[in-house]
Amino acid sequence: MEGEARAWLVDLARMGMNFGLESTRTLLDGLGRPDERVPLVLHVAGSNGKGTVCALLAALAQTRGHRVLLFTSPHVARLEERVRIDGRPVSTSRFDAAVRSLRETVERTGTVPTFFEATMLVAWIIAKEEGVDVVVQETGLGGRLDATRATRADLAVVTRVDVEHASVLGSTREAVMTEKAAIARPRMPLVIRDPDDDAVEHAARTAAQIAGPPSVVEVVQVPAQADVREEARLLAAAAARHLGWEPEPLERLAAQVRWPGRAQYVPADRSGVGPLLLDAAHNPSGLRRVLPEVHALLHRHVGPSPWRLAFGCTEQEDLDSMLTPLLAFLTDHPPLEVFLVAPEGGRRPGVAPSRMASAPWPAPVHCFDSVEGMLARMRVNPEPTLLLGSLYLVGNVLAALELDGDDDLTLLPSEG
């Protein structure tokens, strides 16, 4: 039965995306509105940094003694990561049991969800059955028409906004913000990262008024020198204050929380391929933001050693735009060599290394037919490596290095 449940879920992935809330609302009703049974629901959207904000809010709730379910997407190495209880991915058997429950509701209602909608609904089934008292959920894409907006929420957060998925969300920051700020809920607080642009902030307030109106809109100032975790901490702290929670533990949690695939360091004795720093910067703005941070972090771990870059990405609307910030950074900080490989097993196809090899890389380029082939080369010559690009690629590497167990994927190390 478990195999059948997983196969049914995988089949849904072939349907692609379908923006809108009606299917999700119908299935939530069929499930008895599990979102109405959880005392506190937090909802986070944004272009970059939303997963880190979700992780910090979930960890803070847990330290306050709450039983917390965290729903995020996509997963890094295992599907079960999308649903964490108290920071730990649920078991395969627990996940598949919830898939079976969802499938029964689908058959009863005649409403078929997309893959993303299904995984979100699986999270809500588990939230209800496990009796959690806090749910933190991350928006999938956009916000206004994202399935997560079909649930109730007691507070919404919008992180940094940049142009992404332009064919779906719009080609300006104002348009993207209009989609994302629409997660505002009536009479509930909305926290947004200062967009540093009056027109974008106006778009946020207008969209929030239409969707809500919210009880308050707090615009959080973020210092220019703040890194991704500090920015997430400031947003989480603002959210905490609206909830009546003391934000002080976030200082410790920002340093302690492990968010797999985001500035994740693996020492040489665990990786077998040399010191390894992985980050799933998935869009041009994300790459531009994290490159200085992850480069500096790698050298904090290994000193002024020579290093190499490993990179792979999925198909992009504009591949040149994806590569431009990376090539610009590498021109000023050239690696010893560049390894290119296509991510494997993802819902979107990987870009063939040969398509990227002709770019003006400032170091010798090596193309690999497989992730395992790249890792085999790295094992022969262990060097400090910065691995960037698709979350699928990060997941491929973590799985191949056997760094995808529950303890590896748990948010707080003390829980392992």
Secondary structure as a PSIPRED ss2 file (coil, helix, strand):
# PSIPRED VFORMAT (PSIPRED V4.0)

   1 M C   1.000  0.000  0.000
   2 E H   0.000  1.000  0.000
   3 G H   0.000  1.000  0.000
   4 E H   0.000  1.000  0.000
   5 A H   0.000  1.000  0.000
   6 R H   0.000  1.000  0.000
   7 A H   0.000  1.000  0.000
   8 W H   0.000  1.000  0.000
   9 L H   0.000  1.000  0.000
  10 V H   0.000  1.000  0.000
  11 D H   0.000  1.000  0.000
  12 L H   0.000  1.000  0.000
  13 A H   0.000  1.000  0.000
  14 R C   1.000  0.000  0.000
  15 M C   1.000  0.000  0.000
  16 G C   1.000  0.000  0.000
  17 M C   1.000  0.000  0.000
  18 N C   1.000  0.000  0.000
  19 F C   1.000  0.000  0.000
  20 G C   1.000  0.000  0.000
  21 L C   1.000  0.000  0.000
  22 E H   0.000  1.000  0.000
  23 S H   0.000  1.000  0.000
  24 T H   0.000  1.000  0.000
  25 R H   0.000  1.000  0.000
  26 T H   0.000  1.000  0.000
  27 L H   0.000  1.000  0.000
  28 L H   0.000  1.000  0.000
  29 D H   0.000  1.000  0.000
  30 G H   0.000  1.000  0.000
  31 L C   1.000  0.000  0.000
  32 G C   1.000  0.000  0.000
  33 R C   1.000  0.000  0.000
  34 P H   0.000  1.000  0.000
  35 D H   0.000  1.000  0.000
  36 E H   0.000  1.000  0.000
  37 R H   0.000  1.000  0.000
  38 V C   1.000  0.000  0.000
  39 P C   1.000  0.000  0.000
  40 L E   0.000  0.000  1.000
  41 V E   0.000  0.000  1.000
  42 L E   0.000  0.000  1.000
  43 H E   0.000  0.000  1.000
  44 V E   0.000  0.000  1.000
  45 A E   0.000  0.000  1.000
  46 G C   1.000  0.000  0.000
  47 S C   1.000  0.000  0.000
  48 N E   0.000  0.000  1.000
  49 G C   1.000  0.000  0.000
  50 K H   0.000  1.000  0.000
  51 G H   0.000  1.000  0.000
  52 T H   0.000  1.000  0.000
  53 V H   0.000  1.000  0.000
  54 C H   0.000  1.000  0.000
  55 A H   0.000  1.000  0.000
  56 L H   0.000  1.000  0.000
  57 L H   0.000  1.000  0.000
  58 A H   0.000  1.000  0.000
  59 A H   0.000  1.000  0.000
  60 L H   0.000  1.000  0.000
  61 A H   0.000  1.000  0.000
  62 Q H   0.000  1.000  0.000
  63 T H   0.000  1.000  0.000
  64 R C   1.000  0.000  0.000
  65 G C   1.000  0.000  0.000
  66 H C   1.000  0.000  0.000
  67 R C   1.000  0.000  0.000
  68 V E   0.000  0.000  1.000
  69 L E   0.000  0.000  1.000
  70 L E   0.000  0.000  1.000
  71 F E   0.000  0.000  1.000
  72 T C   1.000  0.000  0.000
  73 S C   1.000  0.000  0.000
  74 P C   1.000  0.000  0.000
  75 H C   1.000  0.000  0.000
  76 V C   1.000  0.000  0.000
  77 A C   1.000  0.000  0.000
  78 R C   1.000  0.000  0.000
  79 L H   0.000  1.000  0.000
  80 E H   0.000  1.000  0.000
  81 E H   0.000  1.000  0.000
  82 R H   0.000  1.000  0.000
  83 V E   0.000  0.000  1.000
  84 R E   0.000  0.000  1.000
  85 I E   0.000  0.000  1.000
  86 D C   1.000  0.000  0.000
  87 G C   1.000  0.000  0.000
  88 R E   0.000  0.000  1.000
  89 P E   0.000  0.000  1.000
  90 V C   1.000  0.000  0.000
  91 S C   1.000  0.000  0.000
  92 T H   0.000  1.000  0.000
  93 S H   0.000  1.000  0.000
  94 R H   0.000  1.000  0.000
  95 F H   0.000  1.000  0.000
  96 D H   0.000  1.000  0.000
  97 A H   0.000  1.000  0.000
  98 A H   0.000  1.000  0.000
  99 V H   0.000  1.000  0.000
 100 R H   0.000  1.000  0.000
 101 S H   0.000  1.000  0.000
 102 L H   0.000  1.000  0.000
 103 R H   0.000  1.000  0.000
 104 E H   0.000  1.000  0.000
 105 T H   0.000  1.000  0.000
 106 V H   0.000  1.000  0.000
 107 E H   0.000  1.000  0.000
 108 R H   0.000  1.000  0.000
 109 T H   0.000  1.000  0.000
 110 G C   1.000  0.000  0.000
 111 T C   1.000  0.000  0.000
 112 V C   1.000  0.000  0.000
 113 P C   1.000  0.000  0.000
 114 T C   1.000  0.000  0.000
 115 F H   0.000  1.000  0.000
 116 F H   0.000  1.000  0.000
 117 E H   0.000  1.000  0.000
 118 A H   0.000  1.000  0.000
 119 T H   0.000  1.000  0.000
 120 M H   0.000  1.000  0.000
 121 L H   0.000  1.000  0.000
 122 V H   0.000  1.000  0.000
 123 A H   0.000  1.000  0.000
 124 W H   0.000  1.000  0.000
 125 I H   0.000  1.000  0.000
 126 I H   0.000  1.000  0.000
 127 A H   0.000  1.000  0.000
 128 K H   0.000  1.000  0.000
 129 E H   0.000  1.000  0.000
 130 E H   0.000  1.000  0.000
 131 G C   1.000  0.000  0.000
 132 V C   1.000  0.000  0.000
 133 D C   1.000  0.000  0.000
 134 V E   0.000  0.000  1.000
 135 V E   0.000  0.000  1.000
 136 V E   0.000  0.000  1.000
 137 Q E   0.000  0.000  1.000
 138 E E   0.000  0.000  1.000
 139 T C   1.000  0.000  0.000
 140 G C   1.000  0.000  0.000
 141 L C   1.000  0.000  0.000
 142 G C   1.000  0.000  0.000
 143 G C   1.000  0.000  0.000
 144 R C   1.000  0.000  0.000
 145 L C   1.000  0.000  0.000
 146 D C   1.000  0.000  0.000
 147 A H   0.000  1.000  0.000
 148 T H   0.000  1.000  0.000
 149 R H   0.000  1.000  0.000
 150 A H   0.000  1.000  0.000
 151 T C   1.000  0.000  0.000
 152 R C   1.000  0.000  0.000
 153 A C   1.000  0.000  0.000
 154 D C   1.000  0.000  0.000
 155 L E   0.000  0.000  1.000
 156 A E   0.000  0.000  1.000
 157 V E   0.000  0.000  1.000
 158 V E   0.000  0.000  1.000
 159 T C   1.000  0.000  0.000
 160 R E   0.000  0.000  1.000
 161 V C   1.000  0.000  0.000
 162 D C   1.000  0.000  0.000
 163 V C   1.000  0.000  0.000
 164 E C   1.000  0.000  0.000
 165 H C   1.000  0.000  0.000
 166 A H   0.000  1.000  0.000
 167 S H   0.000  1.000  0.000
 168 V H   0.000  1.000  0.000
 169 L H   0.000  1.000  0.000
 170 G C   1.000  0.000  0.000
 171 S C   1.000  0.000  0.000
 172 T C   1.000  0.000  0.000
 173 R H   0.000  1.000  0.000
 174 E H   0.000  1.000  0.000
 175 A H   0.000  1.000  0.000
 176 V H   0.000  1.000  0.000
 177 M H   0.000  1.000  0.000
 178 T H   0.000  1.000  0.000
 179 E H   0.000  1.000  0.000
 180 K H   0.000  1.000  0.000
 181 A H   0.000  1.000  0.000
 182 A H   0.000  1.000  0.000
 183 I H   0.000  1.000  0.000
 184 A C   1.000  0.000  0.000
 185 R C   1.000  0.000  0.000
 186 P C   1.000  0.000  0.000
 187 R C   1.000  0.000  0.000
 188 M C   1.000  0.000  0.000
 189 P E   0.000  0.000  1.000
 190 L E   0.000  0.000  1.000
 191 V E   0.000  0.000  1.000
 192 I E   0.000  0.000  1.000
 193 R E   0.000  0.000  1.000
 194 D C   1.000  0.000  0.000
 195 P C   1.000  0.000  0.000
 196 D C   1.000  0.000  0.000
 197 D C   1.000  0.000  0.000
 198 D H   0.000  1.000  0.000
 199 A H   0.000  1.000  0.000
 200 V H   0.000  1.000  0.000
 201 E H   0.000  1.000  0.000
 202 H H   0.000  1.000  0.000
 203 A H   0.000  1.000  0.000
 204 A H   0.000  1.000  0.000
 205 R H   0.000  1.000  0.000
 206 T H   0.000  1.000  0.000
 207 A H   0.000  1.000  0.000
 208 A H   0.000  1.000  0.000
 209 Q H   0.000  1.000  0.000
 210 I H   0.000  1.000  0.000
 211 A H   0.000  1.000  0.000
 212 G C   1.000  0.000  0.000
 213 P C   1.000  0.000  0.000
 214 P C   1.000  0.000  0.000
 215 S C   1.000  0.000  0.000
 216 V E   0.000  0.000  1.000
 217 V E   0.000  0.000  1.000
 218 E E   0.000  0.000  1.000
 219 V E   0.000  0.000  1.000
 220 V E   0.000  0.000  1.000
 221 Q C   1.000  0.000  0.000
 222 V C   1.000  0.000  0.000
 223 P C   1.000  0.000  0.000
 224 A C   1.000  0.000  0.000
 225 Q C   1.000  0.000  0.000
 226 A C   1.000  0.000  0.000
 227 D C   1.000  0.000  0.000
 228 V H   0.000  1.000  0.000
 229 R H   0.000  1.000  0.000
 230 E H   0.000  1.000  0.000
 231 E H   0.000  1.000  0.000
 232 A H   0.000  1.000  0.000
 233 R H   0.000  1.000  0.000
 234 L H   0.000  1.000  0.000
 235 L H   0.000  1.000  0.000
 236 A H   0.000  1.000  0.000
 237 A H   0.000  1.000  0.000
 238 A H   0.000  1.000  0.000
 239 A H   0.000  1.000  0.000
 240 A H   0.000  1.000  0.000
 241 R H   0.000  1.000  0.000
 242 H H   0.000  1.000  0.000
 243 L H   0.000  1.000  0.000
 244 G C   1.000  0.000  0.000
 245 W C   1.000  0.000  0.000
 246 E C   1.000  0.000  0.000
 247 P C   1.000  0.000  0.000
 248 E C   1.000  0.000  0.000
 249 P H   0.000  1.000  0.000
 250 L H   0.000  1.000  0.000
 251 E H   0.000  1.000  0.000
 252 R H   0.000  1.000  0.000
 253 L H   0.000  1.000  0.000
 254 A H   0.000  1.000  0.000
 255 A H   0.000  1.000  0.000
 256 Q H   0.000  1.000  0.000
 257 V C   1.000  0.000  0.000
 258 R C   1.000  0.000  0.000
 259 W C   1.000  0.000  0.000
 260 P C   1.000  0.000  0.000
 261 G C   1.000  0.000  0.000
 262 R C   1.000  0.000  0.000
 263 A C   1.000  0.000  0.000
 264 Q E   0.000  0.000  1.000
 265 Y E   0.000  0.000  1.000
 266 V E   0.000  0.000  1.000
 267 P C   1.000  0.000  0.000
 268 A H   0.000  1.000  0.000
 269 D H   0.000  1.000  0.000
 270 R H   0.000  1.000  0.000
 271 S H   0.000  1.000  0.000
 272 G C   1.000  0.000  0.000
 273 V C   1.000  0.000  0.000
 274 G C   1.000  0.000  0.000
 275 P C   1.000  0.000  0.000
 276 L E   0.000  0.000  1.000
 277 L E   0.000  0.000  1.000
 278 L E   0.000  0.000  1.000
 279 D E   0.000  0.000  1.000
 280 A C   1.000  0.000  0.000
 281 A C   1.000  0.000  0.000
 282 H C   1.000  0.000  0.000
 283 N C   1.000  0.000  0.000
 284 P H   0.000  1.000  0.000
 285 S H   0.000  1.000  0.000
 286 G H   0.000  1.000  0.000
 287 L H   0.000  1.000  0.000
 288 R H   0.000  1.000  0.000
 289 R H   0.000  1.000  0.000
 290 V H   0.000  1.000  0.000
 291 L H   0.000  1.000  0.000
 292 P H   0.000  1.000  0.000
 293 E H   0.000  1.000  0.000
 294 V H   0.000  1.000  0.000
 295 H H   0.000  1.000  0.000
 296 A H   0.000  1.000  0.000
 297 L H   0.000  1.000  0.000
 298 L H   0.000  1.000  0.000
 299 H H   0.000  1.000  0.000
 300 R H   0.000  1.000  0.000
 301 H H   0.000  1.000  0.000
 302 V H   0.000  1.000  0.000
 303 G C   1.000  0.000  0.000
 304 P C   1.000  0.000  0.000
 305 S C   1.000  0.000  0.000
 306 P C   1.000  0.000  0.000
 307 W C   1.000  0.000  0.000
 308 R E   0.000  0.000  1.000
 309 L E   0.000  0.000  1.000
 310 A E   0.000  0.000  1.000
 311 F E   0.000  0.000  1.000
 312 G E   0.000  0.000  1.000
 313 C C   1.000  0.000  0.000
 314 T E   0.000  0.000  1.000
 315 E C   1.000  0.000  0.000
 316 Q C   1.000  0.000  0.000
 317 E C   1.000  0.000  0.000
 318 D C   1.000  0.000  0.000
 319 L H   0.000  1.000  0.000
 320 D H   0.000  1.000  0.000
 321 S H   0.000  1.000  0.000
 322 M H   0.000  1.000  0.000
 323 L H   0.000  1.000  0.000
 324 T H   0.000  1.000  0.000
 325 P H   0.000  1.000  0.000
 326 L H   0.000  1.000  0.000
 327 L H   0.000  1.000  0.000
 328 A H   0.000  1.000  0.000
 329 F H   0.000  1.000  0.000
 330 L H   0.000  1.000  0.000
 331 T H   0.000  1.000  0.000
 332 D H   0.000  1.000  0.000
 333 H C   1.000  0.000  0.000
 334 P C   1.000  0.000  0.000
 335 P C   1.000  0.000  0.000
 336 L C   1.000  0.000  0.000
 337 E C   1.000  0.000  0.000
 338 V E   0.000  0.000  1.000
 339 F E   0.000  0.000  1.000
 340 L E   0.000  0.000  1.000
 341 V C   1.000  0.000  0.000
 342 A C   1.000  0.000  0.000
 343 P C   1.000  0.000  0.000
 344 E C   1.000  0.000  0.000
 345 G C   1.000  0.000  0.000
 346 G C   1.000  0.000  0.000
 347 R C   1.000  0.000  0.000
 348 R C   1.000  0.000  0.000
 349 P C   1.000  0.000  0.000
 350 G E   0.000  0.000  1.000
 351 V C   1.000  0.000  0.000
 352 A C   1.000  0.000  0.000
 353 P H   0.000  1.000  0.000
 354 S H   0.000  1.000  0.000
 355 R H   0.000  1.000  0.000
 356 M H   0.000  1.000  0.000
 357 A C   1.000  0.000  0.000
 358 S C   1.000  0.000  0.000
 359 A C   1.000  0.000  0.000
 360 P C   1.000  0.000  0.000
 361 W C   1.000  0.000  0.000
 362 P C   1.000  0.000  0.000
 363 A C   1.000  0.000  0.000
 364 P C   1.000  0.000  0.000
 365 V E   0.000  0.000  1.000
 366 H E   0.000  0.000  1.000
 367 C E   0.000  0.000  1.000
 368 F C   1.000  0.000  0.000
 369 D C   1.000  0.000  0.000
 370 S C   1.000  0.000  0.000
 371 V H   0.000  1.000  0.000
 372 E H   0.000  1.000  0.000
 373 G H   0.000  1.000  0.000
 374 M H   0.000  1.000  0.000
 375 L H   0.000  1.000  0.000
 376 A H   0.000  1.000  0.000
 377 R H   0.000  1.000  0.000
 378 M H   0.000  1.000  0.000
 379 R H   0.000  1.000  0.000
 380 V H   0.000  1.000  0.000
 381 N C   1.000  0.000  0.000
 382 P C   1.000  0.000  0.000
 383 E C   1.000  0.000  0.000
 384 P C   1.000  0.000  0.000
 385 T E   0.000  0.000  1.000
 386 L E   0.000  0.000  1.000
 387 L E   0.000  0.000  1.000
 388 L E   0.000  0.000  1.000
 389 G E   0.000  0.000  1.000
 390 S C   1.000  0.000  0.000
 391 L H   0.000  1.000  0.000
 392 Y H   0.000  1.000  0.000
 393 L H   0.000  1.000  0.000
 394 V H   0.000  1.000  0.000
 395 G H   0.000  1.000  0.000
 396 N H   0.000  1.000  0.000
 397 V H   0.000  1.000  0.000
 398 L H   0.000  1.000  0.000
 399 A H   0.000  1.000  0.000
 400 A H   0.000  1.000  0.000
 401 L C   1.000  0.000  0.000
 402 E C   1.000  0.000  0.000
 403 L C   1.000  0.000  0.000
 404 D C   1.000  0.000  0.000
 405 G C   1.000  0.000  0.000
 406 D H   0.000  1.000  0.000
 407 D H   0.000  1.000  0.000
 408 D H   0.000  1.000  0.000
 409 L H   0.000  1.000  0.000
 410 T C   1.000  0.000  0.000
 411 L C   1.000  0.000  0.000
 412 L C   1.000  0.000  0.000
 413 P H   0.000  1.000  0.000
 414 S H   0.000  1.000  0.000
 415 E H   0.000  1.000  0.000
 416 G C   1.000  0.000  0.000
